Amino acid sequence: MEDKQQPNPRFGPGYLEVVLIALMIAALTIFGYDNYLAQKISVLDLKGYLRTQKALLVAGEISEEEWQASVNKLEHALNKAAADPTQVVLLKEVVLRNGKEIDIREQ
């Protein structure tokens, strides 16, 4: 008697499914890398901010206490930016473009 083997039914994903799975994995990898590993550059115009505060102090528009509060606000802004381990803070004079500027007035 002849044993005729029937072809096994195909199990597993087809071509389209493989492509979709590969695209999803690539998208998730890029998303994860960008959010958790990639360094992001923030810039701070420290010279300009201190120059402005000093000019206001000399002109008598702010008091010593207000000047101290503005320095504390600057420190708070830097601490908030440094809380993210992927964040790098550079002076504005060093970065030519594409750096996210830290706005001290928002703090």
C-alpha positions as CSV (number, residue, x, y, z in Angstrom):
1,M,0.0,0.0,0.0
2,E,1.2,3.4,-0.8
3,D,1.4,6.0,1.8
4,K,0.6,9.3,0.4
5,Q,1.7,12.1,2.6
6,Q,-0.5,15.0,2.6
7,P,1.2,18.3,2.7
8,N,1.2,19.9,6.1
9,P,-1.0,22.8,6.5
10,R,1.0,26.0,6.8
11,F,1.3,27.3,10.3
12,G,2.7,30.7,11.1
13,P,2.5,34.2,9.8
14,G,2.3,35.1,6.2
15,Y,4.4,37.6,4.3
16,L,2.1,40.6,5.1
17,E,2.0,39.7,8.8
18,V,5.8,39.4,9.0
19,V,6.2,42.9,7.4
20,L,3.6,44.4,9.8
21,I,5.3,42.8,12.8
22,A,8.7,44.1,11.7
23,L,7.4,47.6,11.2
24,M,5.7,47.6,14.6
25,I,8.9,46.4,16.3
26,A,11.0,49.1,14.4
27,A,8.5,51.8,15.4
28,L,8.5,50.7,19.1
29,T,12.3,50.6,19.1
30,I,12.7,54.1,17.7
31,F,10.0,55.4,20.2
32,G,11.7,53.7,23.2
33,Y,15.2,54.9,22.1
34,D,14.0,58.5,21.6
35,N,12.2,58.7,24.9
36,Y,14.5,56.8,27.2
37,L,18.1,56.8,25.8
38,A,18.7,59.6,23.4
39,Q,20.3,62.7,24.8
40,K,18.3,65.9,24.4
41,I,20.0,69.3,24.4
42,S,18.6,72.2,26.3
43,V,20.2,75.7,26.2
44,L,20.3,78.4,28.9
45,D,21.2,82.0,28.2
46,L,22.9,82.4,31.6
47,K,24.9,85.5,30.6
48,G,21.9,87.3,29.3
49,Y,19.8,86.5,32.3
50,L,22.4,87.5,34.8
51,R,23.2,90.7,32.9
52,T,19.5,91.6,32.8
53,Q,19.0,91.0,36.5
54,K,22.2,93.0,37.3
55,A,21.0,95.9,35.2
56,L,17.6,95.8,37.0
57,L,19.4,95.7,40.4
58,V,21.7,98.6,39.5
59,A,18.8,100.7,38.1
60,G,16.9,100.1,41.4
61,E,13.9,98.4,39.7
62,I,14.4,95.3,41.9
63,S,15.6,94.9,45.4
64,E,18.3,92.6,46.8
65,E,15.6,90.1,47.9
66,E,14.0,90.1,44.4
67,W,17.5,89.6,42.9
68,Q,18.1,86.7,45.3
69,A,14.6,85.3,44.3
70,S,15.5,85.5,40.6
71,V,18.8,83.6,41.3
72,N,16.8,80.9,43.2
73,K,14.4,80.7,40.3
74,L,17.4,80.2,38.0
75,E,18.7,77.4,40.2
76,H,15.2,75.8,40.3
77,A,15.0,75.9,36.5
78,L,18.4,74.1,36.2
79,N,17.4,71.5,38.8
80,K,14.2,70.8,37.0
81,A,16.0,70.4,33.7
82,A,18.6,68.2,35.3
83,A,16.0,65.9,36.8
84,D,15.7,64.1,33.4
85,P,18.7,61.9,33.0
86,T,18.6,62.2,29.2
87,Q,18.7,66.0,29.4
88,V,21.9,67.9,28.7
89,V,22.0,71.6,29.6
90,L,24.5,73.8,27.7
91,L,25.1,77.5,27.6
92,K,23.4,79.3,24.7
93,E,26.7,80.6,23.5
94,V,27.9,77.1,22.8
95,V,24.9,75.7,20.9
96,L,24.4,77.1,17.4
97,R,20.9,75.8,16.8
98,N,18.3,73.2,17.5
99,G,18.5,73.3,21.3
100,K,15.4,73.7,23.4
101,E,15.7,76.9,25.4
102,I,15.0,76.8,29.1
103,D,12.7,79.7,29.9
104,I,13.4,80.9,33.4
105,R,10.4,83.2,33.6
106,E,8.0,80.2,33.4
107,Q,9.5,78.6,36.5
